[in-house]
Amino acid sequence: MSGVTHVHERAEDELAALWDRFKSNGDPRAREGLILHFSPLVKFVAGRLGSGLPRNVDPSDLVSYGTFGLIDAIDKFEPERGYKFETYAVNRIKGAILDELRALDWVPRSVRARAREIQRSMAELEHGLQRSATEQELADHMEMSVDSLRRQLGELSTLGFVALDEVLNPDERDSAAIGDVVADTRALDPSGSFEQEETRYLLIDSINRLPERDRLVVTLYYFEGLTLAEIGSVLNVTESRVCQIHTKAVLSLKNRLMEP
């Protein structure tokens, strides 16, 4: 056990040395070492995003887009601020991939319009109910069957169009991610600390108001790192059903976090 600990400590020391060399004098070899060390993050994020995208989206393209995000994160990262790099980088990698996908306009206009319609209807309904709407209530409000609603929610989810990360940073790649507001960051300026704590409170409060099953899906996916298939096994439902629950939960959270 002590041998494993020693190897781990040596790896941490080597990584810290790479950061020091790169940040102190811009050593290109140290930069390359950091990119190589953290490259698995790109594959992880690309894999999570790519699992629900159309087949015409090449997974290798996602990795290429994400690599630019990783390089950007390495260049801008400030180790002295006390952030965990992995948390910081994952958001930038995902942002780079989504930026490229948006530029390609891979989501049909009809899908975007459907997402806005569902979100608007959900906001109207939940404003009146003062709680999360059930699928039956939302379906009735939109004058459609529950099966039709679930099918539309599933289509949005399988396109990778709705994610909680984007609720927190819809317009800025460098704004807060889920990990940023939940993780314990040790060195923040007072205003940044206040804003982050406020965001964290609003997010947790909004999640806690979700119906139990919706809350469990969000928690397992974003905070425990389970895949949608694994969550399906936990809930004893299909992966597609988990996709539907996830999409409805995220749209509900987005409405609440956007409230004035």
C-alpha distance (Angstrom), angle and dihedral (degrees) to the residues before:
residue distance angle dihedral
M1 . . .
S2 3.80 . .
G3 3.81 88.8 .
V4 3.81 91.4 55.7
T5 3.80 90.0 48.0
H6 3.80 90.6 50.5
V7 3.81 92.1 51.4
H8 3.81 90.8 48.5
E9 3.80 92.2 49.8
R10 3.80 91.2 48.5
A11 3.82 90.6 51.2
E12 3.81 90.2 50.7
D13 3.80 90.7 49.4
E14 3.81 91.0 50.6
L15 3.80 91.0 49.3
A16 3.81 91.5 48.7
A17 3.80 88.9 50.8
L18 3.82 90.5 53.4
W19 3.79 90.8 51.9
D20 3.78 91.5 47.9
R21 3.81 93.7 49.9
F22 3.78 93.4 46.6
K23 3.79 97.3 44.7
S24 3.80 95.6 41.8
N25 3.80 99.9 48.8
G26 3.82 107.9 -1.5
D27 3.81 93.6 -109.6
P28 3.85 104.0 -167.6
R29 3.81 92.2 -152.8
A30 3.79 90.6 54.3
R31 3.80 88.8 49.9
E32 3.79 90.7 51.8
G33 3.80 89.4 48.7
L34 3.79 91.0 53.2
I35 3.80 92.2 48.3
L36 3.80 90.7 50.5
H37 3.81 93.1 46.1
F38 3.81 94.5 51.1
S39 3.82 97.9 36.5
P40 3.85 91.8 103.8
L41 3.82 86.8 68.2
V42 3.80 88.8 64.3
K43 3.80 92.5 52.9
F44 3.82 90.2 46.8
V45 3.81 94.3 52.4
A46 3.80 93.7 40.6
G47 3.79 89.7 50.7
R48 3.80 92.8 50.6
L49 3.81 92.5 49.0
G50 3.78 96.5 38.5
S51 3.80 95.6 54.0
G52 3.79 91.1 78.0
L53 3.78 102.2 34.6
P54 3.81 127.0 105.0
R55 3.79 116.6 -87.1
N56 3.80 92.5 -111.5
V57 3.82 89.3 69.1
D58 3.81 106.6 92.5
P59 3.85 112.1 -136.7
S60 3.81 89.8 -145.4
D61 3.80 89.0 58.9
L62 3.80 89.7 55.1
V63 3.80 89.8 53.1
S64 3.81 90.0 50.4
Y65 3.80 92.1 50.2
G66 3.79 90.9 46.2
T67 3.78 92.9 50.4
F68 3.80 89.4 62.5
G69 3.80 87.7 53.4
L70 3.80 90.8 51.1
I71 3.79 92.4 50.3
D72 3.80 90.1 48.5
A73 3.81 90.0 50.4
I74 3.82 92.4 50.1
D75 3.79 91.6 49.0
K76 3.80 93.9 49.3
F77 3.80 100.5 36.2
E78 3.81 116.9 115.2
P79 3.84 109.1 -158.7
E80 3.80 92.4 -170.1
R81 3.81 91.4 66.0
G82 3.79 90.8 71.2
Y83 3.79 98.9 -121.5
K84 3.78 120.7 143.1
F85 3.79 105.5 -113.6
E86 3.82 95.5 -143.7
T87 3.80 91.1 58.2
Y88 3.79 91.3 47.3
A89 3.81 94.5 45.4
V90 3.80 98.7 47.0
N91 3.79 90.6 61.2
R92 3.81 92.7 48.8
I93 3.80 92.5 46.6
K94 3.77 91.5 50.8
G95 3.80 90.5 45.7
A96 3.79 91.5 53.6
I97 3.80 92.0 50.2
L98 3.81 93.4 47.2
D99 3.81 91.4 46.6
E100 3.80 90.0 57.5
L101 3.79 93.2 44.3
R102 3.80 90.7 51.3
A103 3.80 90.1 49.1
L104 3.80 88.2 54.8
D105 3.82 88.4 49.5
W106 3.79 89.4 -138.9
V107 3.82 94.4 163.6
P108 3.82 111.0 82.7
R109 3.80 116.6 -122.4
S110 3.79 89.8 -120.7
V111 3.81 89.9 59.8
R112 3.80 92.2 49.2
A113 3.79 90.3 49.2
R114 3.81 91.1 49.3
A115 3.79 91.4 50.8
R116 3.81 91.1 51.3
E117 3.80 91.1 47.6
I118 3.80 93.5 51.5
Q119 3.79 92.6 44.8
R120 3.82 92.3 48.3
S121 3.81 92.3 48.2
M122 3.80 90.9 47.4
A123 3.83 91.1 50.5
E124 3.81 91.9 50.6
L125 3.77 92.9 47.6
E126 3.80 97.3 44.4
H127 3.80 91.5 46.2
G128 3.78 88.7 59.6
L129 3.80 95.8 40.3
Q130 3.83 94.8 41.9
R131 3.80 88.2 -141.7
S132 3.79 140.9 64.8
A133 3.78 113.4 -63.9
T134 3.77 121.1 -124.7
E135 3.79 119.7 -124.7
Q136 3.79 89.7 -108.1
E137 3.82 92.0 52.5
L138 3.79 92.1 47.7
A139 3.79 92.3 46.6
D140 3.81 91.1 50.3
H141 3.80 91.0 48.1
M142 3.80 90.5 51.9
E143 3.82 91.4 43.2
M144 3.78 95.6 -122.0
S145 3.78 137.3 109.5
V146 3.80 122.2 -90.7
D147 3.81 89.1 -117.2
S148 3.81 90.4 55.5
L149 3.81 91.6 48.3
R150 3.79 91.7 49.2
R151 3.79 90.6 48.9
Q152 3.81 90.8 53.4
L153 3.80 92.5 46.5
G154 3.78 88.9 50.0
E155 3.80 91.8 51.8
L156 3.80 91.3 52.5
S157 3.78 91.6 48.7
T158 3.79 97.0 47.0
L159 3.80 88.8 53.7
G160 3.78 89.1 58.1
F161 3.81 87.4 -124.6
V162 3.79 100.0 134.5
A163 3.80 122.8 52.6
L164 3.77 133.4 154.9
D165 3.80 90.3 -128.5
E166 3.79 88.5 64.7
V167 3.78 91.4 50.7
L168 3.79 87.7 63.9
N169 3.80 97.0 41.9
P170 3.80 110.7 20.7
D171 3.80 96.0 154.6
E172 3.80 107.8 19.1
R173 3.78 127.9 61.1
D174 3.82 90.4 -160.2
S175 3.80 97.4 51.9
A176 3.80 124.1 101.6
A177 3.77 122.3 -57.3
I178 3.78 127.0 -161.3
G179 3.76 92.3 -98.2
D180 3.79 91.0 49.6
V181 3.78 94.5 58.0
V182 3.80 96.5 40.0
A183 3.80 99.7 40.7
D184 3.80 120.7 85.0
T185 3.79 106.0 -109.3
R186 3.76 113.6 -169.2
A187 3.77 105.4 -162.2
L188 3.79 118.4 45.8
D189 3.78 131.1 140.0
P190 3.84 112.9 -110.8
S191 3.81 95.8 -104.3
G192 3.81 92.6 46.2
S193 3.78 90.6 47.6
F194 3.80 91.6 51.3
E195 3.81 93.7 48.2
Q196 3.79 92.0 46.9
E197 3.79 92.5 48.4
E198 3.80 90.7 48.8
T199 3.81 91.4 50.1
R200 3.78 90.0 47.1
Y201 3.80 91.3 51.6
L202 3.81 93.2 48.0
L203 3.80 92.2 47.8
I204 3.79 95.4 48.1
D205 3.81 92.2 43.5
S206 3.81 91.1 50.4
I207 3.80 92.5 48.0
N208 3.81 91.4 48.8
R209 3.81 89.7 55.2
L210 3.78 92.7 57.3
P211 3.81 119.7 101.9
E212 3.81 111.1 -88.9
R213 3.79 97.1 -102.9
D214 3.82 93.6 45.7
R215 3.80 90.0 48.5
L216 3.80 91.4 50.2
V217 3.81 92.8 51.3
V218 3.81 92.3 50.1
T219 3.80 92.4 46.3
L220 3.79 95.7 47.5
Y221 3.80 94.2 44.9
Y222 3.80 101.8 42.9
F223 3.78 104.4 25.8
E224 3.80 104.0 28.4
G225 3.80 96.4 35.9
L226 3.81 97.2 -129.5
T227 3.79 119.2 155.5
L228 3.79 120.4 -119.4
A229 3.80 89.1 -107.8
E230 3.81 91.4 53.3
I231 3.79 90.7 48.8
G232 3.80 88.6 51.6
S233 3.79 89.0 56.7
V234 3.81 90.7 50.4
L235 3.81 92.5 50.0
N236 3.81 93.8 36.2
V237 3.82 92.5 -124.7
T238 3.80 133.6 113.0
E239 3.79 122.6 -85.0
S240 3.80 90.0 -115.3
R241 3.82 89.6 56.1
V242 3.81 89.7 52.3
C243 3.83 88.1 51.6
Q244 3.79 89.9 55.0
I245 3.81 93.4 48.3
H246 3.80 91.0 46.6
T247 3.80 93.5 51.4
K248 3.81 94.0 48.6
A249 3.82 91.1 47.3
V250 3.80 93.5 50.0
L251 3.81 93.3 48.0
S252 3.79 88.9 51.0
L253 3.81 91.3 49.7
K254 3.78 91.1 47.8
N255 3.80 90.8 55.4
R256 3.79 91.8 50.4
L257 3.79 95.8 46.5
M258 3.80 91.2 48.9
E259 3.80 93.7 52.3
P260 3.84 112.8 114.8
